[in-house]
Amino acid sequence: GAGVSQSPSNKVTEKGKDVELRCDPISGHTALYWYRQRLGQGLEFLIYFQGNSAPDKSGLPSDRFSAERTGESVSTLTIQRTQQEDSAVYLCASSPSTSSYNEQFFGPGTRLTVL
Amino acid sequence: DQQVKQNSPSLSVQEGRISILNCDYTNSMFDYFLWYKKYPAEGPTFLISISSIKDKNEDGRFTVFLNKSAKHLSLHIVPSQPGDSAVYFCAVTLLNSNSGYALNFGKGTSLLVTP
């Protein structure tokens, strides 16, 4: 079956521009997570969706970051007025349940480069 | 604060020998402990996990050991194969109403298995 997909796979943008990153989770997965990996670092958790709802947005790096999820399906991560420190690989993962532990399935990521 | 530490950035092992990857964590409340494998330009793929109530879990060539008193996790690969060459991430998690089972990752260990 289809796994988690993300688009675009690569995005190069100029400082100050807005970008939108998309995640299509595995169908039926209620839990969705966004992470990012900066060069030489481990993955850093950004935000969690329980269905359509994100209980806590404090993990987002700054108020330039926002995320939405519609219909327990697609999620978008939007970065406004991008800065060079936003350059990273942004990864999305989905999981079947929000109430019990299950493996998270990761997408291939979006590599964002801010010039 | 780094809650998960992988102190060896890289490891080189000969084909057929044992690979041992190590991980230390700081919070004794974590419920689940996982290893993910990552190839370049791909998302992490789940390898093996262990819950806090166990001290060993085996899956084919892969065994994960958990030492709760030492807050230490290790992954053994026996025998190592060239296709195992990848970056291995240790991750830990516990259920949180705001972040679900968000994973806390180490920085990774790059394993090279030489023929």
Interface residues (C-beta under 8 A of the other chain):
Chain A: V4 A31 Y33 Y35 G40 Q41 G42 L43 E44 F45 Y48 Q50 P55 D56 S58 G59 L91 A93 S95 T98 Y101 N102 E103 Q104 F105 F106 G107 P108 G109
Chain B: V4 Q6 D31 Y32 Y36 A41 E42 G43 P44 T45 F46 S49 S51 F89 A91 T93 L95 S97 N98 S99 G100 Y101 A102 L103 N104 F105 G106 K107 G108
